[in-house]
Amino acid sequence: MSTTDIPFGRPWITDDERDAVMQVLNGHILTHGPNCTAFEDGFRAMMGDGHATSTSSCMASLHLCSIDLGVGPGDEVIVPAMTHVATVHAVELTGATPVFVDCELTSGNMDLDALGAAITPRTKAISVVHYAAIPCDMVRVMDIAGDIPVIEDCALALGARVDGRHVGLWGHAGCYSFYPVKHITTGEGGMLVSKNADTVARIARFRAFNVDRTHTERKIPGIYDVTGVGMNYRMSEMQAAIGCQQLKKVPDILAQRRTNFTALKAGLDAIENVRVLDSAEERLQSTHYCAVTLLEGPLAARRDDIIVALNARGIGTSVYYPHPIPRLTYYRDKYGYNPADFPGAIAISDHAIALPCGPHLDVGGMTAITAAMREIVLGLTRS
Ligand SMILES: *Cc1c(COP(=O)(O)O)cnc(C)c1O
């Protein structure tokens, strides 16, 4: 048995980022200054459309969306069962009730037939996640939602498009994460985007205490008024400076991810009872956060053994996500949990392995992962 060094994720930081941070530190504007503005403009240019404001995290962006929509006690918000807990915390914190919908087994995205059935007169908003960069069919989501506002959790879906339009620009707003293992990083950080300029302007103000003018808009320094309650969910200049440099790497990052994913999926799909989740249609353009590999038949029950064997060979893995959200202790205790409602999310949580395809790896790495998987599966089938 040979060991390799194939980590699940690794931020791509070079002298570009180091120099940019030093430039900020050698200046005197450390927060909400020109780097934040440049990062927001660059993000918007990358999407090719829409508007953007930087935030302190994706969770902050999601929370801002709930607040902006006036979500509160007595309201229901439809959320995916298969997502990061942040999607649901952002609803729970407002006092509204999350209503969980299961996912499809082909993509990990919300089952849109079940979405329609979950809508009630109390539904105040619908939150969808683009699972592991596989975009939800937003044309169908918007059609099912009608007048109900839609929030897009795009934390793992930078660059993903539906019919050519970037995710996050379909519903009320979209939320991005720059946590270290996502497509690009600022350490911690997030972006809130929308096709609607007023939505972004309103939320940008709220995320900066809701003061009525920024530093540059003030005629007399230190003088401002406040027209509503607000938060401090801003990004710092050091983070934004890193973000500007990361944006320049996006074309290379997406190209390498595509090459890696294509090779890895072809290799893994050739193994019996191993299936990689992917977009069903060309028009739903994924940017391949990782290869979510579902184990079927007799392999399903051996998931953890396979993970241990892969890790022992130096291949990093993860699980997206470890539980359907309603199975997490807090949500189970509060709302109850019926496994029969979430067969799709349970299968992915318990029988799938997230394998790396990030730009820190090349096709040689993908071949090594496929070879290790084949060997491990063969060993298990024999024993
Ligand atoms: C990582 C992740 C988040 C949380 O992002 P932070 O920037 O760490 O708050 C939210 N939603 C999804 C789908 C994620 O994968």
Ligand as a Chemical Component Dictionary entry (heavy atoms), coordinates in Angstrom:
data_LIG
# 
_chem_comp.id                   LIG 
_chem_comp.type                 NON-POLYMER 
_chem_comp.pdbx_formal_charge   0 
_chem_comp.three_letter_code    LIG 
# 
loop_
_chem_comp_atom.comp_id 
_chem_comp_atom.atom_id 
_chem_comp_atom.alt_atom_id 
_chem_comp_atom.type_symbol 
_chem_comp_atom.charge 
_chem_comp_atom.model_Cartn_x 
_chem_comp_atom.model_Cartn_y 
_chem_comp_atom.model_Cartn_z 
_chem_comp_atom.pdbx_ordinal 
LIG C1 C1 C 0 -19.778 26.661 4.556 1  
LIG C2 C2 C 0 -21.214 26.901 4.361 2  
LIG C3 C3 C 0 -21.884 27.942 5.032 3  
LIG C4 C4 C 0 -21.222 28.753 6.105 4  
LIG O1 O1 O 0 -20.324 29.700 5.593 5  
LIG P1 P1 P 0 -19.557 30.679 6.609 6  
LIG O2 O2 O 0 -18.931 31.696 5.694 7  
LIG O3 O3 O 0 -18.552 29.866 7.330 8  
LIG O4 O4 O 0 -20.582 31.290 7.496 9  
LIG C5 C5 C 0 -23.210 28.176 4.733 10 
LIG N1 N1 N 0 -23.879 27.416 3.844 11 
LIG C6 C6 C 0 -23.291 26.402 3.192 12 
LIG C7 C7 C 0 -24.073 25.612 2.193 13 
LIG C8 C8 C 0 -21.938 26.095 3.447 14 
LIG O5 O5 O 0 -21.377 25.046 2.833 15 
# 
loop_
_chem_comp_bond.comp_id 
_chem_comp_bond.atom_id_1 
_chem_comp_bond.atom_id_2 
_chem_comp_bond.value_order 
_chem_comp_bond.pdbx_ordinal 
LIG C1 C2 SING 1  
LIG C2 C3 SING 2  
LIG C2 C8 DOUB 3  
LIG C3 C4 SING 4  
LIG C3 C5 DOUB 5  
LIG C4 O1 SING 6  
LIG O1 P1 SING 7  
LIG P1 O2 DOUB 8  
LIG P1 O3 SING 9  
LIG P1 O4 SING 10 
LIG C5 N1 SING 11 
LIG N1 C6 DOUB 12 
LIG C6 C7 SING 13 
LIG C6 C8 SING 14 
LIG C8 O5 SING 15 
# 
